[in-house]
Amino acid sequence: MENIRAGLERKRLLITGCGRSGTLYSAKIWQSLGLDIRHERPVPPNGVMGADGAASWFMVADDPKPPSGPSILDYKFDVVIHQVRHPLKVIASMAQFVLQQGKRAPGYIERHVPDTKLSPEEQNHLDFKQQLILIASRYWYHWNLMAEVKADKIVRVENLNEELADLCDLVGVPYRPSALDGVPKDINARRHHVSDEPWEVTWEEIKRLDQEIYKSIKHLAATYGYPGPY
């Protein structure tokens, strides 16, 4: 990715995409491979740019003041990885954790993706959980499209282990299979943040809420390699 602004600080790697797509997990893997990649969450030593880059869903948007972590407007990256995760997993987690629990992130999303905003009819006729699921569904689609524009490579987090050797070649670091051994895949699971039972979202539920966004998600998910049924 080339940023048109001059005089930007150069970093090796950015991992971005939707929130709840495993960016913290990926940051830990790259750290185990020797890179200083910080995550956007404001818990030290995170919340800042690392010496080699960052993992941040906020950096999809060209915003000077994201809710947490650095702004993409201040940096350019040698490699940008757009990390995706199965839409039903992301939508459920975004709705329950980020949209329901978050304070600044929902406004940040709506500012950059106005299509996530509910209509008056949706606000009046959908219950609160349905509203959150609908916003998260629209977010998954539009945020991933924004990430694609910046990306050098799209990677499914579910396939990260299999693709890591090629990604190391792309980034220019030695591949070590053992780097995966000490990083738990549930490092940022919902259970660490929300005491309630995890929400489950189905394709039929999204279809009932908004047939057009359902069709759009279905098509985009297929391009990423996620199989049906839909």
Secondary structure, 3 states (H helix, E strand, C coil): CCCCCCCCEEEEEEEEECCCCCHHHHHHHHHHCCCCEEECCCCCCCCCCCCCEEECCHHHCCCCCCCCCCCHHHEEEEEEEEEECCHHHHHHHHHHHHHHHCCCHHHHHHHHCHHHCCCHHHHHHCCHHHHHHHHHHHHHHHHHHHHHHHCCEEEEHHHHHHHHHHHHHHHCCCCCHHHHCCCCCCCCCHHHCCCCCCCCCCHHHHHHHCHHHHHHHHHHHHHCCCCCCC
